[in-house]
Amino acid sequence: MHWVFLVITVLILLQNLVDSLHTVESIKSNHDLIKKLDQVKGVYEDPFKAKQMGVENTVLITACNYGFINHLYNFDCFMKRLKMKYLVFAMDKQAYEYLKVNTTINVYNMNNLDGSEVTSLPQLFRSKQFNIITAKKKEAVHDVMLLGYDVLFSDTDVAVVRDPFPYMVWKNVDYVHSLNAMCQV
């Protein structure tokens, strides 16, 4: 009886491994995403500054659905002031089409990654759709890292008033994540 359970468990693990390898290969063959990431690689508009800061292989990414386009415009304003490049992962078709037609913002249609659709409406904190959106943001970071880039992800409702890289470039750090929590003053 235990052997049957062990064999089934091993088969499930092998299937998961095969599925993950297929996913990695499909991400690595996503030439549209790679092209867009290469356009924003180095974070700064000035390549000398990127080299000076050691971020030549770093990309700044954000993600939004159509319900957060107004936040994205504000984010874009701060990025332009700081002369920084970034890529938006459009989480729904409406956001992608709007940004592609009405702006010059670098945008990638995130629906290409797994075919699922995120709502185009703003969502309440910790609602089911909010949690799906949050998970897809982490998926975007994961996929970009699989392609060999270093990543700084920022939500669109973050006001980046100063260049964050002088404060963030640490040696021997693989992943840093902030939590959604109220500031205790």
Kinemage of the C-alpha trace (Angstrom):
@kinemage 1
@onewidth
@group {chain A} dominant
@subgroup {mainchain}
@vectorlist {calphas} color= white
{ca met a 1} P 0.000 0.000 0.000
{ca his a 2} L 2.811 2.399 0.879
{ca trp a 3} L 4.572 1.578 -2.406
{ca val a 4} L 1.486 2.570 -4.391
{ca phe a 5} L 1.367 5.905 -2.587
{ca leu a 6} L 5.108 6.420 -3.195
{ca val a 7} L 4.801 5.590 -6.910
{ca ile a 8} L 1.846 7.972 -7.327
{ca thr a 9} L 3.729 10.723 -5.478
{ca val a 10} L 6.815 10.246 -7.675
{ca leu a 11} L 4.686 10.341 -10.826
{ca ile a 12} L 3.014 13.569 -9.687
{ca leu a 13} L 6.402 15.134 -8.921
{ca leu a 14} L 7.744 14.082 -12.320
{ca gln a 15} L 4.702 15.576 -14.065
{ca asn a 16} L 5.177 18.832 -12.137
{ca leu a 17} L 8.842 18.881 -13.183
{ca val a 18} L 7.926 18.324 -16.835
{ca asp a 19} L 5.263 21.058 -16.626
{ca ser a 20} L 7.713 23.530 -15.056
{ca leu a 21} L 10.386 22.766 -17.686
{ca his a 22} L 7.805 23.348 -20.409
{ca thr a 23} L 6.923 26.671 -18.787
{ca val a 24} L 10.584 27.699 -18.572
{ca glu a 25} L 11.099 26.833 -22.240
{ca ser a 26} L 7.999 28.761 -23.305
{ca ile a 27} L 9.154 31.810 -21.327
{ca lys a 28} L 12.666 31.610 -22.765
{ca ser a 29} L 11.235 31.426 -26.284
{ca asn a 30} L 9.011 34.485 -25.748
{ca his a 31} L 10.868 36.805 -28.127
{ca asp a 32} L 8.339 39.643 -27.752
{ca leu a 33} L 8.926 39.813 -23.994
{ca ile a 34} L 12.709 39.583 -24.382
{ca lys a 35} L 12.682 42.383 -26.979
{ca lys a 36} L 10.657 44.647 -24.682
{ca leu a 37} L 12.857 43.881 -21.678
{ca asp a 38} L 15.974 44.660 -23.712
{ca gln a 39} L 14.465 48.081 -24.525
{ca val a 40} L 14.274 48.997 -20.822
{ca lys a 41} L 17.343 47.095 -19.613
{ca gly a 42} L 19.741 49.292 -17.690
{ca val a 43} L 16.911 51.227 -16.011
{ca tyr a 44} L 18.336 54.654 -16.834
{ca glu a 45} L 17.930 56.515 -20.109
{ca asp a 46} L 21.662 57.281 -19.824
{ca pro a 47} L 23.624 54.037 -20.412
{ca phe a 48} L 26.697 55.529 -18.673
{ca lys a 49} L 24.690 55.953 -15.470
{ca ala a 50} L 23.469 52.344 -15.717
{ca lys a 51} L 27.085 51.161 -15.972
{ca gln a 52} L 28.178 53.474 -13.167
{ca met a 53} L 25.420 52.101 -10.889
{ca gly a 54} L 26.036 48.489 -11.974
{ca val a 55} L 22.477 47.945 -13.208
{ca glu a 56} L 23.150 47.205 -16.879
{ca asn a 57} L 21.177 43.951 -16.626
{ca thr a 58} L 18.406 45.318 -14.398
{ca val a 59} L 14.873 46.049 -15.528
{ca leu a 60} L 12.258 48.103 -13.721
{ca ile a 61} L 8.807 46.641 -14.194
{ca thr a 62} L 5.297 47.390 -13.016
{ca ala a 63} L 1.916 45.879 -13.753
{ca cys a 64} L -1.590 47.214 -13.913
{ca asn a 65} L -5.057 46.534 -15.142
{ca tyr a 66} L -7.238 49.158 -16.815
{ca gly a 67} L -8.672 50.172 -13.444
{ca phe a 68} L -5.242 51.474 -12.388
{ca ile a 69} L -4.344 53.426 -15.534
{ca asn a 70} L -4.628 56.702 -13.605
{ca his a 71} L -2.015 55.429 -11.139
{ca leu a 72} L 0.183 54.391 -14.053
{ca tyr a 73} L 0.110 57.931 -15.468
{ca asn a 74} L 1.343 59.234 -12.118
{ca phe a 75} L 4.036 56.526 -11.991
{ca asp a 76} L 5.081 57.453 -15.546
{ca cys a 77} L 5.442 61.099 -14.525
{ca phe a 78} L 7.850 60.171 -11.723
{ca met a 79} L 9.843 57.869 -14.008
{ca lys a 80} L 10.196 60.627 -16.628
{ca arg a 81} L 11.413 63.065 -13.967
{ca leu a 82} L 14.044 60.539 -12.890
{ca lys a 83} L 14.928 59.675 -16.511
{ca met a 84} L 14.250 55.993 -15.872
{ca lys a 85} L 12.986 53.324 -18.276
{ca tyr a 86} L 10.447 50.701 -17.299
{ca leu a 87} L 8.086 48.098 -18.718
{ca val a 88} L 4.399 47.765 -17.874
{ca phe a 89} L 2.888 44.301 -17.751
{ca ala a 90} L -0.693 44.980 -18.859
{ca met a 91} L -2.816 42.554 -16.891
{ca asp a 92} L -5.934 42.772 -19.032
{ca lys a 93} L -6.690 43.290 -22.709
{ca gln a 94} L -8.328 46.688 -22.166
{ca ala a 95} L -5.228 48.084 -20.423
{ca tyr a 96} L -2.927 46.700 -23.123
{ca glu a 97} L -4.984 48.108 -25.997
{ca tyr a 98} L -5.379 51.489 -24.302
{ca leu a 99} L -1.665 51.867 -23.545
{ca lys a 100} L -0.605 50.639 -26.973
{ca val a 101} L -2.886 53.073 -28.821
{ca asn a 102} L -2.859 56.139 -26.535
{ca thr a 103} L 0.625 56.310 -25.009
{ca thr a 104} L 4.308 55.788 -25.723
{ca ile a 105} L 4.723 53.728 -22.531
{ca asn a 106} L 6.564 50.426 -23.021
{ca val a 107} L 3.893 47.776 -22.521
{ca tyr a 108} L 3.735 43.998 -22.634
{ca asn a 109} L 0.500 42.030 -22.850
{ca met a 110} L 0.733 39.795 -19.806
{ca asn a 111} L -2.135 37.652 -21.063
{ca asn a 112} L 0.436 36.091 -23.408
{ca leu a 113} L 1.986 34.319 -20.423
{ca asp a 114} L -0.818 31.928 -19.533
{ca gly a 115} L -3.970 32.940 -21.380
{ca ser a 116} L -5.913 33.948 -18.275
{ca glu a 117} L -7.723 37.244 -18.026
{ca val a 118} L -7.635 39.634 -15.081
{ca thr a 119} L -10.555 41.984 -14.547
{ca ser a 120} L -10.169 45.512 -15.892
{ca leu a 121} L -11.825 47.030 -12.808
{ca pro a 122} L -10.056 48.293 -9.674
{ca gln a 123} L -10.302 45.748 -6.849
{ca leu a 124} L -10.698 45.967 -3.084
{ca phe a 125} L -7.687 45.094 -0.959
{ca arg a 126} L -7.551 41.332 -0.245
{ca ser a 127} L -10.548 40.505 -2.456
{ca lys a 128} L -10.259 37.314 -4.514
{ca gln a 129} L -9.441 39.199 -7.741
{ca phe a 130} L -6.965 41.458 -5.847
{ca asn a 131} L -5.136 38.333 -4.668
{ca ile a 132} L -5.066 36.957 -8.226
{ca ile a 133} L -3.600 40.258 -9.461
{ca thr a 134} L -0.980 40.169 -6.697
{ca ala a 135} L -0.009 36.600 -7.601
{ca lys a 136} L 0.319 37.518 -11.294
{ca lys a 137} L 2.713 40.353 -10.387
{ca lys a 138} L 4.972 37.866 -8.613
{ca glu a 139} L 4.649 35.562 -11.621
{ca ala a 140} L 5.841 38.401 -13.871
{ca val a 141} L 8.902 38.980 -11.680
{ca his a 142} L 9.642 35.248 -11.640
{ca asp a 143} L 9.395 34.967 -15.414
{ca val a 144} L 11.662 37.972 -16.005
{ca met a 145} L 14.216 36.532 -13.593
{ca leu a 146} L 14.086 33.210 -15.463
{ca leu a 147} L 15.200 35.141 -18.527
{ca gly a 148} L 18.343 36.214 -16.655
{ca tyr a 149} L 17.483 39.819 -15.781
{ca asp a 150} L 17.728 41.476 -12.392
{ca val a 151} L 14.353 42.978 -11.481
{ca leu a 152} L 12.973 45.868 -9.508
{ca phe a 153} L 9.190 45.634 -9.382
{ca ser a 154} L 7.122 48.594 -8.238
{ca asp a 155} L 3.379 48.931 -7.981
{ca thr a 156} L 1.905 51.802 -9.979
{ca asp a 157} L 0.590 53.545 -6.872
{ca val a 158} L 4.113 54.073 -5.524
{ca ala a 159} L 5.441 57.609 -5.844
{ca val a 160} L 9.140 57.220 -6.652
{ca val a 161} L 10.378 60.699 -5.775
{ca arg a 162} L 14.099 59.818 -5.755
{ca asp a 163} L 16.225 57.323 -7.618
{ca pro a 164} L 15.917 54.188 -5.462
{ca phe a 165} L 19.017 52.403 -6.741
{ca pro a 166} L 21.655 54.172 -4.624
{ca tyr a 167} L 19.723 52.847 -1.617
{ca met a 168} L 19.011 49.374 -2.966
{ca val a 169} L 22.052 47.961 -4.703
{ca trp a 170} L 23.217 45.302 -2.241
{ca lys a 171} L 25.723 42.567 -2.749
{ca asn a 172} L 24.692 38.922 -2.280
{ca val a 173} L 20.936 39.586 -2.075
{ca asp a 174} L 18.610 37.467 -4.187
{ca tyr a 175} L 15.157 38.720 -3.237
{ca val a 176} L 13.665 41.546 -1.171
{ca his a 177} L 9.938 42.008 -0.727
{ca ser a 178} L 7.933 44.557 1.213
{ca leu a 179} L 4.663 43.679 2.866
{ca asn a 180} L 1.360 45.518 2.580
{ca ala a 181} L 1.082 46.831 6.110
{ca met a 182} L 0.172 50.052 7.818
{ca cys a 183} L 3.116 52.140 8.985
{ca gln a 184} L 3.352 52.160 12.778
{ca val a 185} L 4.611 55.597 13.784
